[in-house]
Amino acid sequence: MTHPITVAIVDDQPLMRFGLRSLFETDDDFQIVGEAASGEDAVRLAQDLTPDVLLMDVQMPGMDGVTATARVRELGLRSRVLILTTFDTESYVLDGIRAGASGYLLKDVRPGELFDVVRRVAAGEVFIQPSVAVKYLHLLTTRSVPDEHLTAREEDVLRLLARGLSNKLIARELDISESTVKNHVKSILAKMQVRNRTEAALNARKWVDEA
């Protein structure tokens, strides 16, 4: 029997937290392990409970959701962050992805789609709601692309990174050392001018095709 996906809800609105908890409790694939009403509490919750997925609102009193997402990533916690918000402005989308979020959804999403995305994020995939992705892609097309191209080996690493594989699994797949993978990932992020693996994964198709 597979274990349920553990989920924590981070939202400053009690009614929203209650609604999400009630929704997820209808599906045995999920287990709600905690709630938080601020970014500070979200980081502490992630440290104490390490849920598989943090459902993270953006605007909250004190530490906002983007800052909390970045902090979770900086601490090296295994919890993946799925931003669930009403805001889809370009700055929020870009900041959320750059902070290390694995997904970005708007709150008008249907329950079945929310469940599906949580499963995918928990499995290591990256997902941005199509209507939100349009804004993100607009930012990419208006940003200059450097002359540097990825090497063939960096392309291999990027393809596997885009599938959600860890450095350890990439090393095993390519039969190279984990330290070599880390060096390749560092070079990939620098050449692509992105801040983290999530943003690199979102741009993988463009860079691999153009290199």
N, C-alpha and C positions, 0 to 999 in steps of 0.2 A: 504494500500500500504506500503510495506516494504521500509525502508530507504536504500539508497545505502551504500556500504562499503566505508568508507573514507580511502584514501591511500596517503601517502607522499613518494616521490622518493628521495633517498639520494645517489648521485653518483657524482664524481668530473668531469665526462666527459659530456659536454653539449649535445653531439649527443646521448649518451645513455639515458639521461634524456628526451630528445625530443622524442626518439623512444618509450620509455616506456609510456610516457604521451599519445602519439598518439594511442598506442595499447589499453590502458585502456579506452580511450575515445570512443572506438568502442563498449563497453559493458555498458549498463545502470545500471548494478549491482554495478558499481564502480564510485567513484568520486575522482579525484585527487585534493587534497586540498593544496598541497605545494610541493616545491622542495628545496633541500639543496645540497651543493657541498662539505661539510666537516662535520666531526663529531660534532664540536662545534655548527654549524648551525642546525644540525639534532636535538640536544638536545633542543635548543631554540624553534625549530619548534614544537617538541613534547609537550613542555610546553605550547606553545601559542595555538596550534590547536588541540592537542590530537587526531590525526588520529587513526582509528581502527588499521591500519597496516603501519609500516615503512618498505619500501623496502630499505635495507641497504647494500651498498657496503662495502668491507673490507678495501682495501688499498686506503687511501685518504690523502691529505696533512694535516698536523696538527694532530688533534685527529682522530685516525682510527675508523673504523666501530665497532670493538670489544669493544674498550673503550667507544664509544658512546652508544652501547647497554647496557653495564654495568651501565652507568650513568643513562640511562632512567629507568632501573630497580631500582637503588638505590633511585631515586626520587619518586618511587611509582606511576609512570604515567601508565595510563591504556593502552597506545598504545602497541601493540605487534610487535616484530621485526622479520622480515623475511629476513635473509641474502641472498643476490643475488649477486654472485661474480663469477670470473673466477678461483678462487683459491680453491683447494680441498686437500691441504696438511693436514696431521694429526694434526699439531699444530693449524692451522687455524680453523679446524672443532671443535676440543676440546675446544679451547679458545672461539669460538663463542657460543657454547652451554653452557659452564660454565658461560659466561657473561650474559646469560638469554635469548638468542634468542629462538623463538618458532619454527623456521624453518631454513633450510639451503638448498639453491638451486644454481645450476650453471647456468650461463647466456646462455648456449646452450639449455635451456629448451624450449619446444614448448609453444606457447601462451595459448592454451587450458589448458595445465597442470599448467602453472603459475596462470591462473585465478582460477583453482580448489584449488590450494594450498593456495592462498590468502584467499579464502572463508573459508577454513578449519582452517587456523591460526586465522582468525577473529572470528571464532566460538569457539576458545579456544583449538583447537587441536595442537599437536606437529607433525611436519613433517620434515624428512630429506631425501633428494633424495637418492634412493637406492645405487647408485654408491658411494656416499659420506658416507653413513651409514656403508659401508664395512670398511672404514678406521677408523671410530669411534669405531666399534665393535672390530677391531683388537687391539686398545688401551685397551679396557675393558678386553679382554682375556689375555693380558700380565700384567695386574695389579692384584695383590693379593687381594683376597676377605677375609674380616675379619671373625672371628669365630662367631661374633654376628649375631643373626637372628631376624627378625621382629616378634613382637607379633601378635596374631590373629587380634587385633584391629588395629594395625599399617598396617597390610595387607589390611584390609578393607579401611582404609584411603588412602593408596597408590593406590588401584584400582580406587577409585573415583578421586584422584588427576590426575591419568594417563588419565582419561576421560576429563580433563580440568576443573573440577569443582573448584570453589573458596572455601575458608575455610567456608564461610557462608553456601554455598549449601551442603558441606560435612557434616557440623554440623546438618543441617536439615534432610539430608538423613539418618544419623546414630542416630539421636535423642540424640545428645550430645551437649555440649556448644561449642561455637566458640573458646574460650580460650583453651579448651581441644584439639580441632583439631590442634591449633597452636603448642601445646606442642608435639602432636604426629608427626606433620610434622618436627619439629626441631629434634626429636629423629630419625626419618626416614633418614633425610639428614645426620646426624652424623654417623649412622650405615652403610649407603650406601657409605659414603665417597664422597658425591657429594655436589655441592655448591648451587644448586637451584632446584626449582620444575620441570623445564624443563628436567634437567639431570636425576632427579629421575623418571620422567614419561617415559623416554626413556629406563630406566633399569628395569621398573616395572615387566615385565614378568619374567625376570631372577630371581629376588629376591623373588617374590611371589611363583614361582615354587620350588625354592630351600629351602625356609624357612621351 
